[in-house]
Each structure stands twice: as structure tokens, then as C-alpha cells.
């Protein structure tokens, strides 16, 4: 039996959460087209007959513009500590840019010659031609070679490369097999029926935030925080916090339509009979206030 922890890192929207959900076999991390949808290190457990992989989904590394952004980056980089393998995810449909280079540099530094086993997954191959995918794989390999020049060639030689589609499942099994092979021998960390460490309350809050991100799109995604304020089954009250009074109408919508649609979409993913109460509140400048970020668990 092999078991260990595997960090998923990459720029925002490269498909980390989609890959996590695909490998686990069910939804344990919310997904949306909005950057930094993932705000915490979300653990998902992959159960195999011969191995257990504990995947750590992380916030996308980006140029932070607030205290929240700095904390999200710290969470992502902190996930590289005390893991057995790292999967750096790069898009097949975009050139290797400065953000990818920074991430690959962090992975090189964290893995070194004797640290976690490094992997690269070129994702979204279903959206690119085969020649384009091949060129992207070579481009990533060249980038790693350039970044590792001062660290010795042995570091770059440790990387394994995979072309995958997290949304379609292409190449995912081969990636999982390779990662499982490098994990240390040992007992499972989690029981067979557990696929995530997330509490029920955190899951409900995340489901509501996911639907808000999908409905309000780019209007105020970073300004939204959700939390379960009370849970007296079947009634669950979720508070939606924004930073300014002017943002409340965006969340509520004309005659409450947006909030109603969010509630309907969220309830479809919750147990039958659940009654969801959504309340919109203002927490001024919460993204920039350390005391509030501490209270919110960032």
C-alpha cells in the first residue's frame, strides 16, 4: 500500500479544482471561470486498491492586489511543504507566460534533487490540436531547463510530463498511476468512505459562493465571502458578505432575481428538504483587514 500527499499548483483557472474532482470521482472543490475561485487548501482523497492519494487543491498563484491576495498566495506556496509530490498545471491553449515561470520556479525550489516528486500536467488538451499540445510540452520542458540552470540538471531531470484534459478525463488515469508509483509505502491516511476534510457547513457556504460567482460573473467576485450563520435543519442560513453597500444590489438583483436563482441552483446540490436562507451583509473593506481575514479563516 502506498499513501501520500500531492499538491496541485498553477495559475488561476488552469483547471486545478476540475482535476481534483475528476481524480476523486466526485465534486469536493467548487469550480467557476472566475480567477481565485479556490481560496483555501482543499483536500480530496483518491482511493485505489494499492494506493491512497490525498490531493491538495490550492488557490491560483497571481499578483496580489489585497491582503486577501497575499494570503491566498501564501496558502498555495505553503502547500508545497510536507507533500510527497507536486503537480504543476499549465494550460495547453496559452503560451508559457511569466506566471507559469514563477510557479515552475517555486516547484523547482520546493522539489530540489531530493524533495517531492515533480510532475507537469498540460491541461485542456481537448481545446488544442495535437501539434500544439506537443509544442506546449516542449515549451514547458525548455522553461524548466532554463529555470534549473543554476540548480544543476538533476532537478529538471526529475520532472515527468503529461498531457491531460481534466474536464474530459483524457490522460488523467496515466497521471494518477505515475503519481501513485512515487508515493511512500504506508497505511492509508483516511477511511475508505471519506473523500474530503471539508465540514458540511463549509461545503454549503462554498456551494453558495460558487453559484454567486457564476451568476454575478466579473462584477464583484473577490468582494464576496460566504459563511453559514446558523444550521437548524432543515433551515440553513448563509450570510453573503460584500465590502460596500453599492455591491448589495448586484448580489440581490432586480426584484431579488439573482439571489433567488443562486438559492435555487445551490439547493439542487444539497440534501432534499433543505431550506436555504440567504442574507446579504456588508463587511467594509474585508479583503484588506487582517482582523477580518483571521476571523474568516484565511
Buried (B, 14 or more C-beta within 10 A) or exposed (E): EBBBBBBBBBBBBBBBBBBBBBBBEEBBBBBBEBBBBBBBBBBBBBBBEEBBBBBBBBBBBBEBEBBBBEBBBEBBBEBBEEBBBBBBBBBBBBEBEEBBBBBBBBBBBBBBEEBBBBBBBBBBBBBBEEEBBBBBBEBBBEBBBEBBEEBEEEBBEBBBBBBBBBBBEBBBEEBBEBBBEBBEEEEBBBEEEEBBBBEEBBBBBBBBBBBBBBBBEEEBBBBBBBBBBEEEEEEBBBBBBBBEEEBBEBBBBEEEEBBEBBBEBBBEBBEEEBEBEBEBEEBEEBBBBEEBBEEBEB
